[in-house]
């Protein structure tokens, strides 16, 4: 980093310095050196954040620090650990240097990852905070790995860098520092412009992407959003993407997003005609995180001014910040022309299925789901469908209903877009409270709609999706979800006279029950999540036999079911039930009405 002789020459005493070195990829270690100047003798507190903005779960990043030492101007410094996330240095003055090692083996967008193939980190997962100096400038340096053909990509402003992108980067504060993720490895960079603003898609990991089509589709989506908001809160933007065998997720940042996706999602065209729905899901993820540049990174709950990363910060408003965004992400794909109307409606049906399936939405309101995001949503278990509601998917359905109701009431003169602009212009600087959102709806739409939305948010009663969709020429056909259909893409089971009432997965050649719906045939037969299905009616429980059983029996028929549980073979009596409508298919019944909402080709 900097030598003692250099300190007086090129290190500013008002700057906090980090060197994050990908020192040991085989053991997944980043070595970090932290340096700062203490003007007057004092003890100094250092700490790791407990969580990071946009991902509402306590993650305790400090647990990944496996070694730690500190030295002052003349000697090593003693320290204590006052809590799980903090280090308190003994009284010191002058330049302080801290060395520590971080274990990086979480292949997600939330923390840090390093192996021989590539590396990624959020500074919140590797950079100790010096709370006394939070508002001072921060500088972070990443040196290249020797003998590796790696490049580095980040949105953090460059101080100096080599031709591969490694070097020093600057942020105005600690809060700004942790809002720039870093991606390194053998990168594929795809550049494009949207409204004259430089953008890039950066991929790491083996992929088979059609980069030209990706650039074209992302450009159209980004331009649609910038045009909607009327401005962009950044001068450049990066989609930093880890491509893996199986994975999905994204996290928004101030001029970039960190993404993870499965390899097959980047192959857009099948049979030379039909888009791969997984490809559309990736575009939707990009759209979602990009939209957060305005709706979360700029406009956010007032309680998040500022973020307190030492403990939970509770808010009821995630239905707006995640739910509305979850509605608009696909809608911007549709309006940009990337997603044809019928494919868009298929995705809306999947969202509705996720939102309204099971007893969870009948037990927990969207506001409560938001308030308890830290545990019930972010730490879901196998009973989630029976216990909780999703502020993402049900929030998206409420946003859609709000959009349609506003269009109807104003004779197409206003929509959800006008509500979003009103809230943004009024509250981007100070943040919102729940009542601010309802007030804006009342002003832009009307008080009756605002009252209805408040009821949808607090109630667990069914939503009037069919009534409002019919006004826009959309036919809704409830059906039963296929037992092997998993989130997020719930598919309909077009045939079947009976239902098991459980979600199934194929694992290593076996059929395993992943979730059991309350009061279903499976539940009343005492079947449980994680049971391995062995036989139904003394026939091997493979996918084909299970699907055939769904058409062979009638509601009320009883069969014997054999399962493996904890190495025990159990026999249970199962009485079949009629399929329950928990999956929704949408289609256009009146094109003239539909084009009041959708862009039809």
Secondary structure, DSSP 8 states (H G I E B T S, - for coil): ---HHHHHHH--TTEEEEEEEEEEGGGTEEEEEEEEEEEEEEEEEEE--SSBTTB-S---GGGGEEEEEEE-SSSB--EE-SSTTEEEEEEEEEEEEEEEEEE-B--SSSSEEE-SSEEEE-HHHH--B-GGGTTSEEEEEE---TT---EEEE-SEEEEE-TTS-EEEEESSHHHHTT--EEEES-EEEEEEETTEEEEEEEESS----HHHHHHHHHHHHHHHHHHHSS-S-SEEEEEEEEESS-EEEEE-SSEEEEEEEGGGG--EETTTEE-HHHHHHHHHHHHHHHTTTBTTTB-BGGGSS--TTS----STHIIIIIIHHHHHHHHHHHTTSS-HHHHHHHHHHHHHHHH-SSHHHHS-HHHHHHTIIIIITT--TTHHHH---TTHHHHHHHHHHHHHHHHHTTTS--HHHHHHHHHHHHTTT-B-HHHHHHHHHHHT-HHHHHHHHHHHH--S---HHHHHHTTTEEEEEEEE-TT--SS---EE---S-B--EEEEEETTEEEEEEE-TTSHHHHTT--TT-EEEEETTEE--HHHHHHHHHH--TT-EEEEEEEETTEEEEEEEE-B-----EEEEEES-HHHHTTTS---
